[in-house]
Amino acid sequence: MFTKNYILLTLILSSLIFIYSPGYAQQTEEKRVTLRELAKEALENNPRIIAARYTLEAMKAVPPQVSSWPDPEIAVSIEKIPEDNISISEAEKIYSISQSFPFPGKLGLKGKMAQWDVEKFTAEYRATVLKVLAELKIAYYDLYFINKSIEITNKNLDILKKLEKTAQARYIVGKGIQQDIVKAQVEISRLYETLEILNGRKESIKALIRSILNRPPDSPVGVHEEIKKSPLEFNFDQLLEIALRRSPELFSVRIDVEKNRTDLELARREYLPDFTAKVAMRQMDGSITGYDAMLGMSIPIYFYWKQRKGVEEKANFLSEALKKEESLKQSIAFRLKDFYVNAITSQKVITLYEKAIIPQAVISLESAIKAYEVGKVDFLTPLEALTRLLNDELSYYREIVNYQENLARIEEITDSEIIR
């Protein structure tokens, strides 16, 4: 009950301070935006996502090209030109058309390799989308923390100003010392310094969000909604199973494995010959004098140095891809475990702040202020209590942001919607 009353009182005080803060008039002109709205805008306008989309569309045009036969060749040759008058009209003309084509199956394998590239770029496009969205969410949460820090600092600044007035009143009636007033003024100056730093950091994060959304400089970012702690409904083993099944990064490496297998099979087909077919028609004095036909094939006579080495090359690339897949699985498991443990830790710390630390800090500050007002403690006691409360409130919101940011990273790895 006490925790709920405290949170309600904090929200009321924060709202009053926020309304009368200098930046309120400007912020009311900005549209309130949600994270989901910003994510949709990023999908539509982010340059990296758009570039990846164009690359994917370009790769889709490759398979039909590489799986097609080479263009046929037509030729006209002139033979038996008379020596006395060099008349082409009296010479024999040969009209021919030729077509080269690989051994059956080679073009199909080349098309299959190109299709693997399409699948790979599809996975990389998805990975780009997830990375951009994770960056946006983290920037969004960082901006939320900065806004909360400004609100809390303003609230504590107001309390400190009241303590300064109390110190002045006690000094006037001879119950306090001037040093208490000076201490209060020094701390007030430090809080103003903190506000300047926070406002500068706020503009930097807003600039980052604009760049992710591809907005013009100095365009309004919008007033962000209050963050609600998203529940983590999966344990680590479940998340790892999802990641190994859905991770675009891992899918891309698995496609590399399949592509290298196909490439190895194609290298083995290079032992087989390619063919060339040609037909020709002979003409002299306007009459057809005969036809020619030819069928040729390549002979892989240098297979020991060429085709054999090609197979060795592709086999080594396949082994490399398999090891990369194994290494990436380990990397995903490590990163996922790191983000998961950090999220669980933040979750526990948040509960501790809500149920114990902050309520105790509030009681300590209220008690210290009352004791100072009646002269039972020196000025340093309420000042230290106020500083502890300020740090505890900042730490509380920092943990909320840490929790949400770790969920955003887990989403990026698992390609799953966790933040709601």
C-alpha positions in Angstrom: 0.0 0.0 0.0 2.8 2.4 0.9 4.6 1.7 -2.4 1.4 2.5 -4.4 0.9 5.7 -2.4 4.5 6.7 -3.0 4.4 6.0 -6.7 1.1 8.0 -7.0 2.6 10.9 -5.0 5.8 10.8 -7.1 3.8 10.9 -10.3 1.8 13.9 -9.1 4.9 15.8 -8.0 6.7 14.9 -11.2 3.7 16.1 -13.3 3.6 19.4 -11.5 7.3 20.0 -11.9 7.2 19.0 -15.5 4.3 21.3 -16.3 6.1 24.3 -14.9 9.5 23.4 -16.3 10.8 25.7 -19.1 10.6 23.1 -21.9 6.9 22.2 -21.2 5.4 24.8 -23.6 7.6 23.5 -26.4 6.8 19.8 -25.7 3.1 20.3 -25.6 3.3 21.2 -29.3 4.9 17.8 -30.1 2.7 14.8 -31.0 2.7 12.0 -28.5 4.2 8.9 -30.2 4.5 5.3 -29.3 7.4 2.9 -29.9 5.3 0.9 -32.3 4.6 4.0 -34.4 8.3 4.9 -34.6 9.2 1.3 -35.5 6.7 1.4 -38.4 8.3 4.6 -39.6 11.7 3.1 -39.4 10.7 0.2 -41.5 9.4 2.6 -44.2 12.2 5.2 -44.1 15.4 3.9 -42.7 18.1 4.1 -45.4 19.9 0.8 -44.3 16.6 -1.1 -44.5 15.7 0.4 -47.9 19.2 -0.3 -49.3 19.0 -3.9 -48.1 15.6 -4.2 -49.7 17.0 -3.0 -53.1 19.9 -5.4 -52.8 17.5 -8.3 -52.2 15.4 -7.4 -55.2 18.5 -7.2 -57.3 19.6 -10.7 -56.2 16.2 -12.1 -57.1 17.0 -11.3 -60.8 20.2 -13.4 -60.8 19.0 -17.1 -60.8 17.3 -16.8 -64.3 20.4 -15.3 -65.7 23.0 -17.9 -64.5 20.7 -20.8 -65.3 20.2 -19.8 -69.0 22.2 -21.1 -71.9 24.9 -18.8 -73.4 23.6 -16.7 -76.3 23.9 -18.4 -79.6 26.2 -17.0 -82.3 25.5 -16.4 -85.9 28.2 -15.9 -88.5 28.7 -15.2 -92.2 31.9 -16.3 -93.8 33.0 -15.8 -97.4 35.1 -18.4 -99.2 36.5 -19.1 -102.7 36.8 -15.4 -103.7 37.9 -15.1 -107.3 41.5 -13.9 -107.7 41.0 -12.0 -110.9 38.2 -9.6 -109.9 37.8 -10.2 -106.1 34.0 -10.3 -106.6 32.1 -11.2 -103.4 29.0 -11.9 -105.4 30.8 -14.8 -107.1 32.2 -16.1 -103.9 30.8 -18.9 -101.8 28.9 -17.7 -98.7 28.4 -19.7 -95.5 25.7 -18.8 -93.1 26.0 -20.5 -89.7 24.5 -20.6 -86.2 26.2 -22.2 -83.2 25.1 -22.8 -79.7 27.3 -23.9 -76.7 25.8 -25.6 -73.7 27.2 -27.1 -70.5 26.8 -30.7 -69.6 23.3 -31.4 -68.4 22.9 -30.4 -64.7 25.5 -27.7 -64.5 23.2 -24.8 -65.3 20.7 -26.2 -62.8 23.4 -26.2 -60.1 24.4 -22.6 -61.0 20.8 -21.5 -60.7 20.5 -23.3 -57.4 23.6 -21.5 -56.1 22.1 -18.1 -57.2 18.9 -19.1 -55.4 20.9 -19.7 -52.2 22.2 -16.2 -52.6 18.7 -14.9 -52.7 17.9 -16.8 -49.5 21.0 -15.5 -47.9 20.2 -11.9 -48.7 16.7 -12.5 -47.5 18.1 -13.5 -44.1 20.5 -10.5 -44.2 17.7 -8.2 -44.9 15.7 -9.5 -42.0 18.9 -9.2 -39.8 19.2 -5.5 -40.9 15.6 -4.9 -40.0 16.0 -6.5 -36.5 19.2 -4.5 -35.9 17.7 -1.2 -36.8 14.6 -1.9 -34.7 16.8 -2.8 -31.7 18.8 0.4 -32.1 15.6 2.4 -32.3 14.2 0.8 -29.1 17.5 1.3 -27.2 17.6 4.9 -28.2 13.9 5.3 -27.3 14.6 3.8 -23.8 17.7 6.0 -23.4 15.6 9.1 -24.2 13.0 7.9 -21.7 15.7 7.6 -19.0 17.0 11.1 -19.8 13.5 12.5 -19.5 12.9 10.7 -16.2 16.3 12.0 -15.0 15.4 15.5 -15.8 12.0 15.2 -14.0 13.6 13.6 -10.9 16.4 16.2 -10.8 13.8 19.0 -11.1 11.8 17.5 -8.3 14.9 17.2 -6.0 15.9 20.7 -7.0 12.6 22.0 -5.7 13.1 20.1 -2.4 16.6 21.4 -2.1 15.4 25.0 -2.6 12.9 24.5 0.2 15.7 23.2 2.4 17.7 26.3 1.5 14.8 28.5 2.6 14.6 26.5 5.8 18.3 27.0 6.4 17.9 30.8 5.8 15.0 31.0 8.2 17.0 29.1 10.9 20.0 31.3 10.3 17.9 34.5 10.7 16.5 33.5 14.1 20.0 32.4 15.2 19.3 28.6 15.2 21.4 27.8 12.1 24.7 28.6 10.5 25.5 30.3 7.3 27.5 27.3 6.1 24.2 25.4 5.7 22.9 28.0 3.3 26.1 27.8 1.3 26.0 24.0 1.2 22.4 24.2 -0.2 23.4 26.7 -2.8 26.4 24.6 -3.9 24.1 21.6 -4.3 21.6 23.6 -6.2 24.3 24.7 -8.6 25.4 21.1 -9.1 21.8 20.1 -9.9 21.6 22.9 -12.5 24.9 21.6 -13.9 23.3 18.1 -14.1 20.3 19.5 -15.9 22.5 21.1 -18.5 24.3 17.8 -19.1 21.1 15.9 -19.3 19.6 18.3 -21.8 22.7 18.0 -24.0 22.5 14.3 -23.8 18.8 14.4 -24.6 19.5 16.4 -27.9 22.1 13.8 -28.9 19.7 10.9 -28.4 17.0 12.7 -30.3 19.4 13.3 -33.2 20.2 9.6 -33.2 16.5 8.8 -33.4 16.1 11.2 -36.3 18.9 9.5 -38.1 17.3 6.1 -37.6 14.0 7.4 -38.9 15.6 9.4 -41.7 14.0 12.6 -40.5 15.4 16.1 -41.2 17.6 17.7 -38.5 15.8 19.5 -35.7 12.5 18.0 -36.7 10.2 17.1 -33.7 10.8 13.7 -32.3 7.6 13.6 -30.2 6.7 13.1 -26.6 7.2 9.4 -25.7 4.8 7.3 -23.8 5.4 5.9 -20.3 7.3 2.7 -20.4 5.7 -0.4 -19.0 8.0 -3.2 -18.0 7.4 -6.1 -20.5 7.0 -9.5 -19.0 9.7 -12.1 -19.9 7.6 -15.2 -20.6 10.4 -17.5 -21.7 13.3 -19.2 -19.8 16.8 -19.4 -21.3 16.4 -22.8 -22.8 13.3 -21.8 -24.6 14.9 -18.6 -25.9 18.0 -20.5 -27.1 15.8 -23.0 -29.0 13.9 -20.2 -30.7 17.2 -18.4 -31.6 18.7 -21.5 -33.1 15.6 -22.0 -35.1 14.8 -18.4 -36.2 17.9 -16.3 -36.0 18.5 -14.6 -39.4 22.2 -14.4 -38.6 22.4 -18.2 -38.1 20.1 -18.9 -41.1 22.5 -16.9 -43.3 25.4 -19.0 -42.2 23.4 -22.2 -42.8 22.6 -21.0 -46.3 26.4 -20.5 -46.8 26.8 -24.2 -45.9 24.2 -25.3 -48.4 25.6 -23.0 -51.1 29.1 -24.4 -50.6 27.7 -28.0 -50.8 26.1 -27.0 -54.1 29.3 -25.4 -55.3 31.3 -28.5 -54.4 28.8 -30.6 -56.5 29.2 -28.2 -59.4 33.0 -28.4 -59.1 32.8 -32.2 -59.4 30.6 -31.7 -62.5 33.5 -29.8 -64.1 35.1 -33.1 -64.8 32.4 -33.6 -67.4 32.7 -31.9 -70.9 30.7 -29.0 -72.3 29.3 -29.1 -75.8 29.0 -26.9 -78.9 26.6 -27.5 -81.8 26.8 -25.7 -85.1 24.9 -25.8 -88.4 25.8 -24.0 -91.6 24.3 -23.4 -95.0 26.5 -22.9 -98.1 25.4 -20.6 -101.0 26.9 -19.7 -104.3 25.4 -17.7 -107.2 22.2 -17.4 -105.3 21.8 -21.2 -105.0 22.2 -23.4 -101.9 25.1 -25.7 -102.5 25.0 -27.7 -99.3 24.7 -27.9 -95.5 27.2 -28.5 -92.7 26.7 -29.7 -89.2 29.2 -29.9 -86.3 29.1 -31.2 -82.7 32.1 -30.5 -80.5 32.9 -30.9 -76.8 35.5 -29.8 -74.4 38.0 -32.3 -73.1 39.0 -31.7 -69.4 42.5 -32.9 -70.1 44.1 -30.8 -67.4 41.8 -32.1 -64.7 44.7 -32.9 -62.4 45.7 -29.2 -62.1 42.3 -27.6 -62.8 39.2 -29.6 -61.9 40.9 -31.5 -59.1 42.1 -28.4 -57.4 38.7 -26.8 -57.9 37.1 -29.6 -55.9 39.7 -29.2 -53.2 39.0 -25.5 -53.0 35.2 -26.0 -52.7 35.7 -28.8 -50.1 37.8 -26.5 -47.9 35.2 -23.7 -48.3 32.5 -26.1 -47.2 34.5 -27.1 -44.1 35.0 -23.4 -43.3 31.3 -22.7 -43.5 30.5 -25.7 -41.2 33.0 -24.3 -38.6 31.5 -20.8 -38.9 28.0 -22.3 -38.2 29.4 -24.1 -35.1 31.1 -20.9 -33.9 28.1 -18.8 -34.5 25.9 -21.1 -32.5 28.3 -20.7 -29.5 28.3 -16.9 -30.0 24.5 -16.8 -30.1 24.3 -18.9 -26.9 26.8 -16.7 -25.1 25.2 -13.4 -26.1 21.7 -14.7 -25.4 22.7 -15.9 -22.0 24.4 -12.5 -21.2 21.3 -10.5 -22.2 19.0 -13.0 -20.4 21.0 -12.9 -17.1 21.1 -9.1 -17.3 17.4 -8.9 -17.8 16.6 -11.3 -14.9 19.0 -9.4 -12.6 17.4 -6.0 -13.5 14.0 -7.5 -12.9 15.0 -8.5 -9.4 16.7 -5.2 -8.7 13.6 -3.3 -9.9 11.4 -5.2 -7.4 13.9 -4.5 -4.6 13.8 -0.7 -5.4 10.0 -0.7 -5.6 9.4 -2.7 -2.4 12.2 -1.6 -0.1 14.9 0.8 -1.2 12.9 3.8 -2.5 10.2 3.6 0.2 12.9 3.5 2.9 14.7 6.4 1.2 11.5 8.5 1.2 11.0 7.8 4.9 14.6 8.6 5.7 14.3 12.0 3.8 11.0 13.0 5.4 12.4 12.1 8.8 15.7 14.0 8.2 13.8 17.1 7.0 11.6 17.2 10.1 14.5 16.6 12.4 16.4 19.4 10.8 13.5 21.8 11.0 13.4 21.3 14.8 17.1 21.4 15.2 17.8 17.8 16.1 20.2 17.1 13.2 22.6 19.3 11.2 22.0 20.3 7.6 24.2 17.5 6.3 21.7 14.8 7.3 18.7 15.9 5.1 21.2 16.7 2.3 22.6 13.2 2.4 19.1 11.7 2.5 18.0 13.8 -0.5 21.1 12.7 -2.4 20.5 9.1 -1.7 16.9 9.4 -2.8 17.9 11.1 -6.0 20.4 8.3 -6.7 18.0 5.6 -5.8 15.3 7.0 -8.1 17.7 7.3 -11.0 19.0 3.8 -10.4 15.4 2.5 -10.4 14.6 4.0 -13.8 18.1 3.0 -15.1 17.3 -0.7 -14.2 13.9 -0.4 -16.0 15.7 0.8 -19.1 18.4 -1.8 -18.8 15.7 -4.5 -18.5 13.9 -3.2 -21.6 17.1 -2.8 -23.6 18.2 -6.4 -22.8 14.8 -7.6 -24.1 15.4 -5.6 -27.3 18.7 -7.4 -27.8 17.0 -10.7 -27.1 14.4 -9.9 -29.7 17.1 -9.1 -32.2 18.7 -12.5 -31.7 15.6 -14.6 -31.6 13.5 -12.7 -34.2 10.6 -12.8 -31.7 8.3 -10.2 -30.3 8.9 -9.9 -26.6 8.4 -6.2 -25.9 4.7 -5.4 -25.9 
